[in-house]
């Protein structure tokens, strides 16, 4: 297979027989699997049967790609042209054995012309994620399929494993081929341009957001609407929904099954009110909180985004009551394709067997110990041995008001969150009851595009920028150069950016493209608001740029034209930053970050103190 993979070149037919030396009877299986991915085709050259990779002409995943003999192939690229990735169909990892049996039976019935060998190989490739994640055996899958009215011989066990192995190989990028995570075509949102895309892009970047704004603008309502947009009918039915028009009814759900609102109390000065605590009265047991119960619920539905709204988040010091979450959110990683974070509750087994049992029984009252193969069993094992970690589908959004009753945010919190302001009030849409139309349009756009999955974008996000550097191309270098100039200006100040900011800037740019927004200027403009300006606060002395040699050096490294910067006011960090932004991003009359800086400069002049959260 490695020999074959190395032989694949864009728009250039290759012979499976020639490439797969000693490939035996697996040749037809591999061919059948490949041509059911979106960019491979079967093509005849004289009497020989070949395959060809044509990324410029994708076809639906699962359907055979057969190239028309009379149609000319696109020209092969130059040798220096980078390879493109194969697009992976977004599929669940938690299929039951019965579901996969029905799917395999359906594939066999749908197309018997290609033969059972290629069909079984294609099944192994297409559902390799679920087969591997659950440890299903090929024999079990074929038995489950035969229970659905087909007759597959167990001689095909090895063929399913071949398809699964091909999935593993492509997932590891072993042969220079990889699945692309980019799920949305760039034109999917060509008729939708609104603030909701900024929210979704931020949440695609990181599942922790601060939603700030004046009181009464509907911040917590926005979180509820995002939950309504992503909740599935199956999940809502489990909560008692009995309607017949879910597409419309979803927008009137007061309690979407994937939504929880928790009111922060002013007396929260430790994490007991968030993660619970061990009590010895009357006997040792763990006291859980709504926060933990909601996280456990999210663990049981891993393909659905779960939105937890911390209302009035800064009524208490966030660093005090939310310490475990702030630490865990920065520990996200993948280990053997398993999403992991540091635990916010240590492994249940560490409390002792008796307490661990009561913890499990409290969280899973309907669990039957004999059910060793269920998804819940695996979750319980995870909690017992690794602790209660954050699931990848958990999204935490804190609503924020800034007044005399609230606490300000430390840079530790701001570093870990995407900060979004929500101060616009549209009375016209309020009067006509159309305030939700933009979000509804986004949901409809995704539903009409078979290659796009909103829920998948909000669950399976990138963690490290190195995953998407190649996809960004020149945009990555442009972004880093922009951040280097800003960091040169912020050198020696508490506002300086770290590696986390660069990592999230690149991921945000990729996320923007995945939501169909290809304008890197607009993306960096929004990122500047969320992650750079939100860090800046202080009085005139703290922001002042002096005539010292150190300040002259950082101004020179930041390539700030002092005379141009002084057009906006006295030379300080804000006026110099304004110069860098307009110099790098241009079109200053359209940039939200420039408008925000002008507002901050006005506040600084008026109050001799400035904060992003004014």
MOQUIQUI-V699308 format. One record per pair of residues at least 12 apart in sequence whose ideal C-beta (glycine too) atoms are under 6 Angstrom apart, sorted by the first residue. I is the first residue (numbers start at 1). J is the second residue. D is the distance in whole Angstrom. If there is no record, write none. Layout:
{{I;J;D} {I;J;D}}
This chain:
{{2;175;6} {3;19;6} {4;19;4} {4;20;5} {5;175;3} {5;176;6} {5;177;6} {7;19;5} {8;53;5} {10;53;6} {10;77;5} {11;54;6} {11;73;5} {11;74;5} {11;76;5} {12;76;5} {13;43;5} {13;45;6} {13;50;4} {13;52;4} {14;50;6} {15;48;6} {15;50;5} {16;31;5} {26;162;6} {28;117;5} {28;118;6} {29;117;5} {29;118;6} {29;121;4} {29;159;5} {29;162;5} {31;51;6} {32;114;5} {32;118;2} {32;121;5} {32;122;6} {33;121;4} {33;122;5} {33;125;4} {33;163;5} {33;166;6} {34;51;6} {35;64;5} {35;65;5} {36;62;6} {36;122;4} {37;86;5} {38;58;4} {38;61;5} {38;87;5} {39;53;6} {39;55;5} {39;58;5} {39;86;6} {40;53;6} {40;65;6} {41;54;6} {41;65;4} {41;67;4} {42;66;5} {43;67;4} {44;69;6} {55;84;4} {56;74;6} {61;89;4} {85;178;5} {85;180;4} {86;177;6} {86;179;6} {87;180;5} {88;179;3} {90;453;5} {90;456;4} {91;129;6} {92;303;5} {93;129;5} {93;130;5} {93;133;4} {94;375;5} {95;130;4} {97;136;6} {97;140;6} {97;144;5} {98;144;6} {100;127;6} {100;141;6} {101;144;2} {101;145;5} {101;148;6} {102;148;5} {104;123;5} {104;145;4} {105;145;4} {105;148;4} {105;150;5} {107;119;6} {107;123;6} {108;150;5} {117;159;5} {120;156;4} {120;159;4} {120;160;5} {121;159;5} {121;162;5} {121;163;4} {124;160;4} {124;163;2} {124;164;4} {125;163;4} {125;166;5} {125;167;5} {128;164;5} {128;167;3} {131;164;5} {138;157;4} {138;160;4} {138;161;5} {139;157;6} {142;154;6} {182;514;6} {183;452;5} {183;453;6} {183;457;6} {184;452;5} {184;514;5} {184;515;6} {184;516;5} {186;516;5} {186;518;5} {188;445;5} {188;449;5} {188;452;6} {188;516;5} {189;516;4} {192;441;5} {192;442;6} {192;445;6} {194;438;4} {196;438;5} {196;439;5} {196;442;6} {197;515;6} {198;526;6} {201;511;5} {201;512;5} {201;515;5} {202;418;4} {203;395;6} {203;458;6} {204;457;5} {204;461;6} {204;511;4} {205;504;6} {205;507;5} {205;508;4} {205;511;5} {206;418;5} {207;395;4} {208;329;5} {208;396;5} {208;417;5} {209;397;5} {209;418;5} {210;398;5} {210;400;5} {210;417;5} {210;419;5} {211;397;6} {211;399;5} {211;420;6} {211;422;6} {212;400;4} {212;421;5} {213;421;6} {213;422;4} {213;423;5} {214;423;6} {215;401;6} {217;422;5} {219;399;4} {219;422;6} {220;309;5} {220;311;5} {220;399;5} {223;307;5} {223;309;4} {223;397;5} {224;259;6} {225;439;6} {226;307;6} {227;256;4} {227;258;5} {227;259;4} {227;307;4} {228;250;5} {228;251;6} {228;253;5} {228;256;5} {229;439;6} {229;443;5} {230;305;5} {230;455;5} {231;256;4} {231;257;6} {231;258;5} {232;304;6} {233;246;4} {235;257;5} {235;301;6} {235;304;6} {236;257;5} {239;257;4} {258;304;5} {258;306;5} {259;307;5} {260;294;4} {260;308;5} {261;309;5} {261;311;6} {262;290;6} {262;310;6} {263;311;5} {264;310;6} {264;312;5} {264;313;5} {264;315;5} {264;316;6} {266;315;5} {266;316;6} {268;316;4} {268;321;4} {269;320;5} {271;321;6} {271;323;6} {271;324;6} {274;291;5} {274;321;5} {275;324;6} {275;344;5} {275;345;6} {276;288;5} {276;289;5} {276;292;6} {284;355;5} {285;358;5} {286;359;5} {294;308;6} {296;363;5} {298;391;5} {298;393;6} {298;394;5} {299;379;5} {299;391;5} {302;393;6} {305;393;5} {305;395;6} {305;455;6} {305;458;4} {305;459;6} {306;393;6} {306;394;5} {307;395;5} {308;396;5} {309;397;5} {310;398;4} {311;399;5} {313;398;3} {313;400;6} {314;400;6} {314;406;4} {314;407;5} {315;406;6} {317;407;5} {318;413;5} {319;410;6} {324;344;4} {326;416;6} {328;341;4} {328;342;5} {328;344;5} {328;390;5} {329;416;6} {332;463;5} {339;392;4} {341;389;5} {341;390;4} {343;387;3} {343;388;6} {343;389;5} {344;388;6} {345;387;6} {345;388;4} {346;387;5} {347;385;6} {347;387;4} {348;383;5} {348;384;5} {349;384;5} {360;380;6} {392;459;6} {393;459;5} {402;613;4} {411;535;6} {414;534;5} {414;535;6} {415;500;6} {418;530;5} {419;530;5} {419;534;4} {462;507;5} {465;503;5} {465;506;4} {465;507;6} {468;510;4} {475;509;6} {475;520;5} {476;506;6} {479;505;5} {479;506;6} {479;509;6} {482;584;5} {483;502;6} {485;558;5} {485;580;5} {486;580;6} {488;554;6} {488;557;4} {488;558;4} {489;558;4} {489;576;5} {491;554;5} {495;535;5} {495;536;5} {501;531;6} {505;527;5} {508;527;5} {509;523;5} {521;585;5} {525;591;5} {525;592;6} {525;593;5} {528;593;4} {529;592;6} {529;593;5} {529;596;6} {533;596;6} {533;612;5} {534;612;5} {537;611;4} {539;608;6} {539;609;5} {540;608;5} {543;572;4} {543;573;5} {544;572;5} {545;571;5} {545;572;6} {560;576;5} {560;579;5} {564;579;5} {565;579;4} {569;601;5} {574;597;5} {574;600;6} {574;601;5} {578;597;5} {581;593;6} {581;594;6}}
